Amino acid sequence: MLGNKEIMAQNIKLYMAQNNVNATELCKALGIKQNTFSDWVNAKTYPRIDKIELMANYFGISKADLVESSVRCFSLSDKEKQIIELYRQADALDKRAVDRILKYVDFFGGHDNG
């Protein structure tokens, strides 16, 4: 199980990657020393709440998104795995057909209307 510092480090790296920002850019934008930031992303230290809020605002997320584990564990059935594999192997036309079906199902709330 990951500790708080490790979770924070993991989440900072995740949001940096999602926002295509490097440590130098982030530190400059937030006015944070690079060696302090390095300690956060290497799980050596944990940022103060004001710095967590600063990062959350920068990324447009909640503080909880930075401090809580975002790992969601679930398993797929064999049938679900098979469907995913077939979709991956499908050509573009078939994928578009599946996408249209999924939009249709989503539009009607996933209920059988028949």
ChimeraX commands (.cxc) that place a marker at each C-alpha (Angstrom):
marker #1 position 0.00,0.00,0.00 radius 0.5
marker #1 position 1.27,3.43,-0.92 radius 0.5
marker #1 position 1.82,6.08,1.73 radius 0.5
marker #1 position 0.62,9.67,1.48 radius 0.5
marker #1 position 3.88,10.96,0.03 radius 0.5
marker #1 position 3.94,8.26,-2.63 radius 0.5
marker #1 position 0.31,8.89,-3.60 radius 0.5
marker #1 position 0.98,12.62,-3.86 radius 0.5
marker #1 position 4.11,12.04,-5.97 radius 0.5
marker #1 position 2.23,9.68,-8.29 radius 0.5
marker #1 position -0.65,12.13,-8.74 radius 0.5
marker #1 position 1.59,15.13,-9.39 radius 0.5
marker #1 position 3.39,13.18,-12.11 radius 0.5
marker #1 position 0.06,12.05,-13.57 radius 0.5
marker #1 position -1.34,15.59,-13.84 radius 0.5
marker #1 position 1.94,16.93,-15.20 radius 0.5
marker #1 position 1.84,14.31,-17.95 radius 0.5
marker #1 position -1.84,14.94,-18.70 radius 0.5
marker #1 position -1.19,18.67,-18.97 radius 0.5
marker #1 position 2.10,18.28,-20.86 radius 0.5
marker #1 position 4.02,20.41,-18.37 radius 0.5
marker #1 position 7.50,19.75,-17.03 radius 0.5
marker #1 position 8.86,20.45,-13.56 radius 0.5
marker #1 position 10.66,23.64,-14.58 radius 0.5
marker #1 position 7.51,25.14,-16.11 radius 0.5
marker #1 position 5.36,24.15,-13.16 radius 0.5
marker #1 position 7.80,25.50,-10.58 radius 0.5
marker #1 position 8.09,28.79,-12.44 radius 0.5
marker #1 position 4.31,29.14,-12.79 radius 0.5
marker #1 position 3.70,28.39,-9.10 radius 0.5
marker #1 position 6.76,30.09,-7.63 radius 0.5
marker #1 position 8.07,26.86,-6.09 radius 0.5
marker #1 position 11.75,26.01,-5.70 radius 0.5
marker #1 position 12.78,23.14,-7.93 radius 0.5
marker #1 position 14.57,21.23,-5.17 radius 0.5
marker #1 position 11.44,21.42,-2.99 radius 0.5
marker #1 position 9.30,20.23,-5.89 radius 0.5
marker #1 position 11.77,17.44,-6.61 radius 0.5
marker #1 position 11.34,16.20,-3.04 radius 0.5
marker #1 position 7.56,16.05,-3.58 radius 0.5
marker #1 position 7.69,14.10,-6.84 radius 0.5
marker #1 position 10.30,11.74,-5.39 radius 0.5
marker #1 position 8.11,11.14,-2.32 radius 0.5
marker #1 position 10.73,12.50,0.09 radius 0.5
marker #1 position 8.50,15.21,1.54 radius 0.5
marker #1 position 4.84,16.20,1.48 radius 0.5
marker #1 position 3.73,19.69,0.40 radius 0.5
marker #1 position 1.91,22.04,2.74 radius 0.5
marker #1 position -1.81,22.50,2.14 radius 0.5
marker #1 position -1.32,25.92,0.53 radius 0.5
marker #1 position 1.01,24.37,-2.06 radius 0.5
marker #1 position -1.43,21.51,-2.67 radius 0.5
marker #1 position -4.15,24.07,-3.29 radius 0.5
marker #1 position -1.85,26.01,-5.61 radius 0.5
marker #1 position -1.16,22.89,-7.69 radius 0.5
marker #1 position -4.82,21.86,-7.72 radius 0.5
marker #1 position -5.83,25.29,-9.00 radius 0.5
marker #1 position -3.11,25.18,-11.64 radius 0.5
marker #1 position -4.31,21.80,-12.94 radius 0.5
marker #1 position -8.00,22.69,-12.55 radius 0.5
marker #1 position -8.66,19.80,-10.17 radius 0.5
marker #1 position -9.67,19.36,-6.55 radius 0.5
marker #1 position -7.15,19.01,-3.75 radius 0.5
marker #1 position -8.53,15.51,-3.23 radius 0.5
marker #1 position -7.42,14.61,-6.75 radius 0.5
marker #1 position -3.84,15.23,-5.63 radius 0.5
marker #1 position -3.91,13.69,-2.17 radius 0.5
marker #1 position -6.08,10.61,-2.70 radius 0.5
marker #1 position -5.23,7.44,-4.54 radius 0.5
marker #1 position -6.85,7.31,-7.96 radius 0.5
marker #1 position -6.21,3.61,-8.47 radius 0.5
marker #1 position -9.43,1.79,-9.19 radius 0.5
marker #1 position -9.14,-1.97,-9.20 radius 0.5
marker #1 position -11.62,-4.05,-11.12 radius 0.5
marker #1 position -11.48,-7.15,-13.22 radius 0.5
marker #1 position -13.04,-7.90,-16.56 radius 0.5
marker #1 position -14.96,-11.04,-17.39 radius 0.5
marker #1 position -13.66,-13.27,-20.16 radius 0.5
marker #1 position -16.48,-12.03,-22.41 radius 0.5
marker #1 position -15.53,-8.38,-21.76 radius 0.5
marker #1 position -11.88,-9.14,-22.55 radius 0.5
marker #1 position -12.96,-10.84,-25.77 radius 0.5
marker #1 position -15.08,-7.83,-26.81 radius 0.5
marker #1 position -12.20,-5.45,-26.15 radius 0.5
marker #1 position -9.81,-7.61,-28.17 radius 0.5
marker #1 position -12.24,-7.84,-31.09 radius 0.5
marker #1 position -12.73,-4.06,-31.04 radius 0.5
marker #1 position -8.95,-3.52,-31.08 radius 0.5
marker #1 position -8.63,-5.78,-34.12 radius 0.5
marker #1 position -11.55,-4.21,-36.00 radius 0.5
marker #1 position -11.05,-1.89,-38.93 radius 0.5
marker #1 position -12.07,1.77,-38.77 radius 0.5
marker #1 position -15.49,1.18,-40.33 radius 0.5
marker #1 position -16.41,-1.50,-37.80 radius 0.5
marker #1 position -15.16,0.65,-34.92 radius 0.5
marker #1 position -17.37,3.53,-36.11 radius 0.5
marker #1 position -20.36,1.18,-36.19 radius 0.5
marker #1 position -19.69,0.08,-32.61 radius 0.5
marker #1 position -19.23,3.71,-31.54 radius 0.5
marker #1 position -22.62,4.60,-33.07 radius 0.5
marker #1 position -24.27,1.73,-31.21 radius 0.5
marker #1 position -22.71,2.85,-27.94 radius 0.5
marker #1 position -23.92,6.42,-28.50 radius 0.5
marker #1 position -27.41,5.09,-29.22 radius 0.5
marker #1 position -27.39,2.97,-26.05 radius 0.5
marker #1 position -26.05,5.90,-24.02 radius 0.5
marker #1 position -28.72,8.22,-25.46 radius 0.5
marker #1 position -31.49,5.89,-24.33 radius 0.5
marker #1 position -29.90,5.27,-20.95 radius 0.5
marker #1 position -28.79,1.75,-21.72 radius 0.5
marker #1 position -32.32,0.36,-21.33 radius 0.5
marker #1 position -34.03,-2.05,-23.68 radius 0.5
marker #1 position -36.92,-0.04,-25.13 radius 0.5
marker #1 position -38.51,-2.97,-26.94 radius 0.5
marker link #1:1,2 radius 0.2
marker link #1:2,3 radius 0.2
marker link #1:3,4 radius 0.2
marker link #1:4,5 radius 0.2
marker link #1:5,6 radius 0.2
marker link #1:6,7 radius 0.2
marker link #1:7,8 radius 0.2
marker link #1:8,9 radius 0.2
marker link #1:9,10 radius 0.2
marker link #1:10,11 radius 0.2
marker link #1:11,12 radius 0.2
marker link #1:12,13 radius 0.2
marker link #1:13,14 radius 0.2
marker link #1:14,15 radius 0.2
marker link #1:15,16 radius 0.2
marker link #1:16,17 radius 0.2
marker link #1:17,18 radius 0.2
marker link #1:18,19 radius 0.2
marker link #1:19,20 radius 0.2
marker link #1:20,21 radius 0.2
marker link #1:21,22 radius 0.2
marker link #1:22,23 radius 0.2
marker link #1:23,24 radius 0.2
marker link #1:24,25 radius 0.2
marker link #1:25,26 radius 0.2
marker link #1:26,27 radius 0.2
marker link #1:27,28 radius 0.2
marker link #1:28,29 radius 0.2
marker link #1:29,30 radius 0.2
marker link #1:30,31 radius 0.2
marker link #1:31,32 radius 0.2
marker link #1:32,33 radius 0.2
marker link #1:33,34 radius 0.2
marker link #1:34,35 radius 0.2
marker link #1:35,36 radius 0.2
marker link #1:36,37 radius 0.2
marker link #1:37,38 radius 0.2
marker link #1:38,39 radius 0.2
marker link #1:39,40 radius 0.2
marker link #1:40,41 radius 0.2
marker link #1:41,42 radius 0.2
marker link #1:42,43 radius 0.2
marker link #1:43,44 radius 0.2
marker link #1:44,45 radius 0.2
marker link #1:45,46 radius 0.2
marker link #1:46,47 radius 0.2
marker link #1:47,48 radius 0.2
marker link #1:48,49 radius 0.2
marker link #1:49,50 radius 0.2
marker link #1:50,51 radius 0.2
marker link #1:51,52 radius 0.2
marker link #1:52,53 radius 0.2
marker link #1:53,54 radius 0.2
marker link #1:54,55 radius 0.2
marker link #1:55,56 radius 0.2
marker link #1:56,57 radius 0.2
marker link #1:57,58 radius 0.2
marker link #1:58,59 radius 0.2
marker link #1:59,60 radius 0.2
marker link #1:60,61 radius 0.2
marker link #1:61,62 radius 0.2
marker link #1:62,63 radius 0.2
marker link #1:63,64 radius 0.2
marker link #1:64,65 radius 0.2
marker link #1:65,66 radius 0.2
marker link #1:66,67 radius 0.2
marker link #1:67,68 radius 0.2
marker link #1:68,69 radius 0.2
marker link #1:69,70 radius 0.2
marker link #1:70,71 radius 0.2
marker link #1:71,72 radius 0.2
marker link #1:72,73 radius 0.2
marker link #1:73,74 radius 0.2
marker link #1:74,75 radius 0.2
marker link #1:75,76 radius 0.2
marker link #1:76,77 radius 0.2
marker link #1:77,78 radius 0.2
marker link #1:78,79 radius 0.2
marker link #1:79,80 radius 0.2
marker link #1:80,81 radius 0.2
marker link #1:81,82 radius 0.2
marker link #1:82,83 radius 0.2
marker link #1:83,84 radius 0.2
marker link #1:84,85 radius 0.2
marker link #1:85,86 radius 0.2
marker link #1:86,87 radius 0.2
marker link #1:87,88 radius 0.2
marker link #1:88,89 radius 0.2
marker link #1:89,90 radius 0.2
marker link #1:90,91 radius 0.2
marker link #1:91,92 radius 0.2
marker link #1:92,93 radius 0.2
marker link #1:93,94 radius 0.2
marker link #1:94,95 radius 0.2
marker link #1:95,96 radius 0.2
marker link #1:96,97 radius 0.2
marker link #1:97,98 radius 0.2
marker link #1:98,99 radius 0.2
marker link #1:99,100 radius 0.2
marker link #1:100,101 radius 0.2
marker link #1:101,102 radius 0.2
marker link #1:102,103 radius 0.2
marker link #1:103,104 radius 0.2
marker link #1:104,105 radius 0.2
marker link #1:105,106 radius 0.2
marker link #1:106,107 radius 0.2
marker link #1:107,108 radius 0.2
marker link #1:108,109 radius 0.2
marker link #1:109,110 radius 0.2
marker link #1:110,111 radius 0.2
marker link #1:111,112 radius 0.2
marker link #1:112,113 radius 0.2
marker link #1:113,114 radius 0.2
view
